[in-house]
Amino acid sequence: MARGIGTGVGPVVVRALFTDRRQWPRVRGDAVSLCGLCYAAVVLVPWMSTSPILVAICTPVVLGHAASGGNGDLSTVPLQKRTVDHYRGRVFSTEWLLVMTAESIFIFVGSGLLEPDWLTREKAILAFGLLQVASGLAWLFVVVPREQHAQAQEAALTNEPPAATRSVDSSR
């Protein structure tokens, strides 16, 4: 239930907070890292079935999935914008193929590490959470500068001021 609440609330909150689409590449990297940090935080909570402990576990799960859901929303809009109508269905099918393949690989690897007791549940959650943080940081250091460069080039072609000096666009 905590995952569903986060996934439902995340896109709404993220779209309300970040109306300027030029911020979205950075926000996406931050969201991926935040989700990983939230799962790493779950490991710090002792696993017992008392109400305060359940709240302490559910809170980072809701927050992590809110970040992840917001990231999904912020990744779909630019992909739709950049894709020619004729190819859009193929592009989104390929995107989901890659997402589901990555998910399947990580489930396979995770179960392969847990089944023979090479990792405990807590260590597996921590490892995959930290891997997600690393992925978010890689996005921030590799993709975001390229996106900023592309935005600057696009602004130069359309004679707009650079992104850093433009006001936030509140329209959608």
Buried (B, 14 or more C-beta within 10 A) or exposed (E): EBBEBBBEBBBEBBBEEBEEBBBBBBBBBBBBBBBBBBBBBBBEBEEEEEEEEBEBBBBBBBBBBBBBBBBBBBBEEBEEEEBEEEEEEEBBEEBEEEEEEEEEEEEEEBEEBBEEEEBEEBEBBBBBBBEBBEBBBEBBEEBBEEBBEEBBEEBEEEEEEEBEEEEEEEEE
